[in-house]
């Protein structure tokens, strides 16, 4: 039996209810990279599925970048918990040599390719939603990276539709802290993959921008213990009229 704290389960359940992330008869693909976040998300949704007053389906999906990955330990784990599992075999790693744009980030490239393949699995198998394991730390880091690097006030929404409008992407853990998923994964000894991003297999300098933002937020949190509480509140309390965007000015 997976141990999930009441606070963690309650926080995610409240996010699901507040933003209407899961509806009766939804068919949800859960992106399972093999990391602590995706394992925690999968088991949280499996718990909610058992206690929800309505039915919905979940399917864990792993994108294999090399068409030869060994996921037998994950298959065994999910079989023990009776969670349906699909491995989508691809040759993304091989194709990256020819298709990645010059000076592009390998991490960004593989993220886009993984997302595209997950969309494809959803459509092929008739699933209407894709659940991703992003948390509040991810949202905060993306906010500052977009502001500092792209000059945009942009973060991560709890729910959005793909460009074609055929699929909804949900982030049930978007309001919880990363350390909660780390604690959950350690407590339950999830079969974590050592390397969940193939960018680590490339002979290139690893991306440092996100790490720099992580360090900055950690330093800020040293003086402001409520930093992430304030960020969580701010992301739900946007005063658009106080900015200079002509789309919002009266």
Secondary structure by P-SEA (a helix, b strand, c coil): cbbbbaaaaaaaaaaaaaacccccbbbbbbbccccaaaaaaaaaaaaaaacccbbbbbbbbbbbccccccaaaaaaaaaaabbbbbbbbbcccccccccccccccaaaaaaaaaaaaaaaaaaaaccccccccccaaaaaaaaaaaaaccccbbbbbcccccccccbbbbbccccccaaaaaaaaaaaccccccccccccccccccccaaaaaaaaaaaaaacccaaaaaaaaaaacccccccccccccc
